[in-house]
Amino acid sequence: MQGTKLQEADNSKKFMDASLARKLGVLEKELTDIQSDIEQRTLLHNVLANDIGAKIVACESEIRGFGGWNAESIYEKRISAFEKEISDFKRELRVEGLSYWRDTSRLRESMRRVLREIWQIQGRKAFLTDYLDKLTGIEW
């Protein structure tokens, strides 16, 4: 009788370990995917920000090439167009920064949710392992 109870406890422990290991594997894969998404979004943001920054610098150098607003009236419209482009690029940079912040915040929230689940499962596993170990120590 005691051998049967020990075998049942051992089978229960194996089943529990396999079940929790599968769940942890899925969650760890999801965590890795989220981290990869954050890295890709950061890389995309950096490329876009650098590109927009280069366009702003190019427009500012064009304005300096004309000599600024003190130049003759012939260039004032062109300088005004460059300043409008600079303003548009700065707005685009702010929109991109906000979009980046929203995306990474959402991804980090998902990461926190997954980490909470992983910690809960690890806690359950520790609790159930202790419980099953105590059951095997009971004399039937």
C-alpha positions in Angstrom: 0.0 0.0 0.0 2.8 2.4 0.9 4.6 1.7 -2.4 1.4 2.6 -4.3 1.1 5.9 -2.5 4.7 6.8 -3.1 4.3 5.9 -6.8 1.2 8.1 -7.0 3.0 11.0 -5.3 6.0 10.5 -7.7 3.7 10.4 -10.7 1.9 13.5 -9.5 5.3 15.3 -9.0 6.4 14.3 -12.5 3.1 15.5 -14.0 3.3 18.8 -12.1 6.9 19.4 -13.1 6.2 18.7 -16.8 3.1 20.9 -16.8 4.7 23.8 -15.1 7.9 23.4 -17.2 5.7 23.7 -20.4 4.0 26.8 -19.0 7.3 28.4 -18.0 8.7 27.6 -21.5 5.9 29.4 -23.2 6.2 32.4 -20.9 9.9 32.6 -21.3 9.5 32.5 -25.1 7.0 35.3 -24.9 9.3 37.3 -22.7 12.1 36.8 -25.2 9.8 38.0 -28.0 8.8 41.1 -26.1 12.5 42.0 -25.4 13.2 41.5 -29.1 10.3 43.8 -30.0 11.6 46.5 -27.6 15.0 46.3 -29.1 13.7 46.5 -32.7 11.4 49.4 -31.8 14.4 51.2 -30.2 16.5 50.6 -33.2 13.8 51.9 -35.5 13.3 55.0 -33.3 17.0 55.7 -33.4 17.2 55.4 -37.2 14.1 57.7 -37.7 15.3 60.2 -35.1 18.8 60.4 -36.8 17.2 60.7 -40.2 15.0 63.5 -39.1 17.8 65.2 -37.3 20.0 65.1 -40.4 17.1 66.7 -42.4 16.8 69.5 -39.9 20.6 70.1 -40.0 20.5 70.2 -43.8 17.7 72.8 -43.8 19.5 74.9 -41.2 22.7 74.8 -43.3 20.7 75.9 -46.3 19.3 78.9 -44.3 22.8 79.8 -43.2 23.9 79.5 -46.9 21.4 82.2 -47.8 22.7 84.4 -45.0 19.6 84.3 -42.8 16.7 86.7 -42.8 18.9 89.7 -43.4 19.3 88.7 -47.0 17.6 90.3 -50.0 13.9 89.8 -50.4 14.5 87.3 -53.3 15.5 84.7 -50.7 13.0 85.4 -48.0 10.4 83.0 -49.5 13.0 80.2 -49.8 14.2 80.8 -46.2 10.6 80.8 -45.0 10.0 77.5 -46.8 13.1 76.0 -45.1 12.0 77.2 -41.7 8.6 75.6 -42.3 10.3 72.3 -43.2 12.3 72.5 -40.0 9.2 73.1 -38.0 7.5 70.1 -39.7 10.5 67.9 -39.1 10.6 68.9 -35.4 6.9 68.1 -35.2 7.5 64.7 -36.9 10.3 64.1 -34.4 8.0 64.8 -31.5 5.3 62.6 -32.9 7.9 59.8 -33.4 9.2 60.2 -29.9 5.6 60.0 -28.5 4.9 56.9 -30.6 8.1 55.3 -29.4 7.2 56.0 -25.8 3.7 54.5 -26.2 5.0 51.4 -28.0 7.8 50.7 -25.5 5.5 51.4 -22.5 2.9 48.9 -23.9 5.7 46.4 -24.4 7.1 46.9 -21.0 3.7 46.5 -19.4 3.4 43.2 -21.3 6.8 42.2 -20.0 5.8 43.0 -16.4 2.6 40.9 -16.8 4.6 37.9 -18.2 7.2 38.3 -15.4 4.4 38.3 -12.8 3.1 35.0 -14.3 6.5 33.5 -14.3 7.1 34.4 -10.7 3.6 33.0 -9.7 4.3 29.7 -11.5 7.7 29.4 -9.8 6.0 30.1 -6.5 3.4 27.4 -7.2 6.1 25.0 -8.2 8.0 25.5 -5.0 4.8 25.2 -2.9 3.7 22.1 -4.7 7.1 20.5 -4.5 7.2 21.1 -0.8 3.7 19.8 -0.4 4.4 16.6 -2.4 7.6 16.0 -0.5 5.7 16.2 2.8 3.2 13.8 1.5 5.8 11.2 0.6 7.2 11.5 4.1 3.9 10.5 5.7 3.7 6.9 6.8 0.5 5.3 5.5 
